């Protein structure tokens, strides 16, 4: 099935990352993402249930790449810090009562601190 294909899932996260890094967190829609990935909305929602989960996964992948030193060469350190700050604020505002929120925010803050100390 299409939605279980790792390559398709990676493409979805890659396109979503491009949107987030070029236009921000709110200037794109899941329908647009599905169309750009060549998927129906139904298939996209089987991969990820909603935009918040999409942003969460993109953030976690981004944090992971920062921690492993695998950043795109064209990203400036200041931009990375600004994006991580935006992610933290996004999750604080989206659902501060979620049981996972403290862990998500802690991971982003740790990544921010790690990034600042390396620069």
C-alpha positions in Angstrom: 0.0 0.0 0.0 1.2 3.5 -0.9 0.9 4.9 2.6 3.1 2.2 4.1 5.9 2.9 1.6 8.9 4.5 3.5 9.9 6.4 0.4 6.5 8.0 0.1 6.5 8.9 3.8 9.9 10.4 3.6 8.8 12.4 0.6 5.8 13.7 2.5 8.0 14.8 5.4 10.6 16.3 3.0 7.9 18.4 1.2 6.4 19.5 4.5 9.8 20.5 5.8 10.3 22.6 2.6 7.0 24.4 3.3 7.8 25.0 7.0 11.2 26.3 6.3 10.2 28.5 3.3 6.8 29.8 4.4 6.4 29.1 8.1 4.1 26.9 10.1 0.7 28.3 9.0 1.1 29.3 5.3 0.5 25.8 3.9 -2.3 23.3 4.0 -2.5 19.5 4.1 -4.5 19.5 0.8 -1.6 21.4 -0.8 0.9 18.9 0.6 -1.1 15.9 -0.6 -1.3 17.4 -4.1 2.5 18.1 -4.2 3.3 14.6 -3.1 0.9 13.1 -5.7 -1.3 11.6 -3.0 -5.0 11.9 -2.2 -5.9 13.6 1.1 -7.2 10.3 2.3 -3.8 8.6 1.7 -1.9 11.6 3.3 -4.1 11.3 6.4 -3.2 7.6 6.7 0.4 8.6 6.8 -0.1 11.4 9.3 -3.5 12.1 11.0 -3.3 16.0 11.1 -1.1 19.0 10.6 0.0 19.2 14.2 1.4 15.6 14.0 3.1 16.5 10.7 4.8 19.5 12.3 5.7 17.4 15.3 7.4 14.8 13.1 9.2 17.4 11.0 10.4 19.0 14.2 11.6 15.7 15.7 13.4 14.8 12.4 14.9 18.3 12.3 16.1 18.1 16.0 17.5 14.7 15.3 19.5 16.0 12.3 20.8 18.9 14.4 21.9 16.6 17.1 23.6 14.3 14.6 25.2 17.2 12.7 23.4 16.4 9.5 22.1 19.8 8.6 21.6 21.2 5.1 24.7 23.2 4.2 22.7 26.3 3.2 21.0 26.8 6.5 22.4 29.5 8.6 22.8 28.9 12.4 20.6 31.9 13.2 17.9 30.5 11.0 18.1 27.1 12.7 17.7 28.7 16.1 14.8 30.8 14.9 13.0 27.7 13.5 13.5 25.8 16.7 12.2 28.7 18.7 9.2 28.8 16.4 8.6 25.1 17.0 8.8 25.5 20.8 6.2 28.3 20.6 4.0 26.3 18.2 3.8 23.4 20.7 3.3 25.7 23.7 0.4 27.4 22.0 -1.1 24.3 20.3 -1.7 22.0 23.3 0.1 22.9 26.4 -1.8 20.4 28.4 -0.8 17.4 26.3 1.1 14.7 28.2 3.8 14.8 25.4 4.2 18.6 25.3 6.9 18.8 28.1 9.0 16.2 26.3 8.6 17.8 22.9 9.5 21.2 24.3 12.4 19.9 26.3 13.8 18.2 23.1 13.5 21.5 21.2 15.1 23.5 24.0 17.9 21.0 24.4 18.5 21.2 20.6 18.5 25.0 20.8 21.0 25.0 23.6 23.1 22.4 21.8 23.0 24.6 18.6 24.0 27.7 20.5 26.9 26.1 22.3 28.3 24.8 19.0 28.1 28.2 17.2 
